[in-house]
Amino acid sequence: MAYISCLANDGGIGFITHQDRNKFYLSGHESQVQPHAWIVEDNEYGRAWITRVNGTIITNEEAQKFCDDEVDKSRVLWEDLPDFAKAPAIPNRIKPSKYSLADHYEKHKD
């Protein structure tokens, strides 16, 4: 199944519900500031969620560029960290790296 890309501000509690998770796949891709990029399964429930959260549908290419730009910004912040603040000194802190949203969706949709 295909996916839709959108930008939406994370609204906290109720932004994504248990019912949402059971009806369609979605995955947020963080940015340093709002909005965040989201990939959402392209079905009636995914489209309804985008409407409910006042999301803006963008092309998958625009979403990929948005995420790549955010990774570039995060890399600058990473490079400015002192060595003791980088992995392996702090578990789970890794250097930001670019990835394909399409590959991410295919890997995690089921």
Contacts in CASP RR format, 6 or more apart in sequence:
PFRMAT RR
TARGET T0000
AUTHOR 0000-0000-0000
METHOD contacts of the structure
MODEL  1
MAYISCLANDGGIGFITHQDRNKFYLSGHESQVQPHAWIVEDNEYGRAWI
TRVNGTIITNEEAQKFCDDEVDKSRVLWEDLPDFAKAPAIPNRIKPSKYS
LADHYEKHKD
1 41 0 8 1.000
1 42 0 8 1.000
1 43 0 8 1.000
1 109 0 8 1.000
2 41 0 8 1.000
2 42 0 8 1.000
3 25 0 8 1.000
3 39 0 8 1.000
3 40 0 8 1.000
3 41 0 8 1.000
3 42 0 8 1.000
3 60 0 8 1.000
3 105 0 8 1.000
3 109 0 8 1.000
4 39 0 8 1.000
4 40 0 8 1.000
4 41 0 8 1.000
4 42 0 8 1.000
4 46 0 8 1.000
4 47 0 8 1.000
4 50 0 8 1.000
4 57 0 8 1.000
5 37 0 8 1.000
5 38 0 8 1.000
5 39 0 8 1.000
5 40 0 8 1.000
5 57 0 8 1.000
5 58 0 8 1.000
5 59 0 8 1.000
5 60 0 8 1.000
5 62 0 8 1.000
5 63 0 8 1.000
5 101 0 8 1.000
6 37 0 8 1.000
6 38 0 8 1.000
6 40 0 8 1.000
6 50 0 8 1.000
6 55 0 8 1.000
6 56 0 8 1.000
6 57 0 8 1.000
6 58 0 8 1.000
6 63 0 8 1.000
7 35 0 8 1.000
7 36 0 8 1.000
7 37 0 8 1.000
7 38 0 8 1.000
7 55 0 8 1.000
7 56 0 8 1.000
7 58 0 8 1.000
7 63 0 8 1.000
7 66 0 8 1.000
8 35 0 8 1.000
8 36 0 8 1.000
8 38 0 8 1.000
8 50 0 8 1.000
8 53 0 8 1.000
8 54 0 8 1.000
8 55 0 8 1.000
8 56 0 8 1.000
9 34 0 8 1.000
9 35 0 8 1.000
9 36 0 8 1.000
9 53 0 8 1.000
9 54 0 8 1.000
10 34 0 8 1.000
10 36 0 8 1.000
11 53 0 8 1.000
15 53 0 8 1.000
16 26 0 8 1.000
16 49 0 8 1.000
20 26 0 8 1.000
20 45 0 8 1.000
20 46 0 8 1.000
20 49 0 8 1.000
23 43 0 8 1.000
23 45 0 8 1.000
23 46 0 8 1.000
24 40 0 8 1.000
24 41 0 8 1.000
24 43 0 8 1.000
24 45 0 8 1.000
24 46 0 8 1.000
24 49 0 8 1.000
25 39 0 8 1.000
25 40 0 8 1.000
25 41 0 8 1.000
25 105 0 8 1.000
25 108 0 8 1.000
25 109 0 8 1.000
26 38 0 8 1.000
26 39 0 8 1.000
26 40 0 8 1.000
26 41 0 8 1.000
26 46 0 8 1.000
26 49 0 8 1.000
27 38 0 8 1.000
27 39 0 8 1.000
27 104 0 8 1.000
27 105 0 8 1.000
27 108 0 8 1.000
28 36 0 8 1.000
28 37 0 8 1.000
28 38 0 8 1.000
28 39 0 8 1.000
29 36 0 8 1.000
29 37 0 8 1.000
29 38 0 8 1.000
29 39 0 8 1.000
29 63 0 8 1.000
29 67 0 8 1.000
29 70 0 8 1.000
29 101 0 8 1.000
30 36 0 8 1.000
30 70 0 8 1.000
31 37 0 8 1.000
31 66 0 8 1.000
31 67 0 8 1.000
31 70 0 8 1.000
31 73 0 8 1.000
32 70 0 8 1.000
32 73 0 8 1.000
32 74 0 8 1.000
32 77 0 8 1.000
35 55 0 8 1.000
35 56 0 8 1.000
37 58 0 8 1.000
37 63 0 8 1.000
37 66 0 8 1.000
37 67 0 8 1.000
37 70 0 8 1.000
37 101 0 8 1.000
38 50 0 8 1.000
39 63 0 8 1.000
39 101 0 8 1.000
39 104 0 8 1.000
39 105 0 8 1.000
40 46 0 8 1.000
40 47 0 8 1.000
40 49 0 8 1.000
40 50 0 8 1.000
41 109 0 8 1.000
50 57 0 8 1.000
58 66 0 8 1.000
60 101 0 8 1.000
60 102 0 8 1.000
63 101 0 8 1.000
64 100 0 8 1.000
64 101 0 8 1.000
64 102 0 8 1.000
67 98 0 8 1.000
67 99 0 8 1.000
67 101 0 8 1.000
68 98 0 8 1.000
71 96 0 8 1.000
71 97 0 8 1.000
71 98 0 8 1.000
74 96 0 8 1.000
75 95 0 8 1.000
75 96 0 8 1.000
78 86 0 8 1.000
78 95 0 8 1.000
78 96 0 8 1.000
83 89 0 8 1.000
85 93 0 8 1.000
86 93 0 8 1.000
86 95 0 8 1.000
87 93 0 8 1.000
87 94 0 8 1.000
87 95 0 8 1.000
END
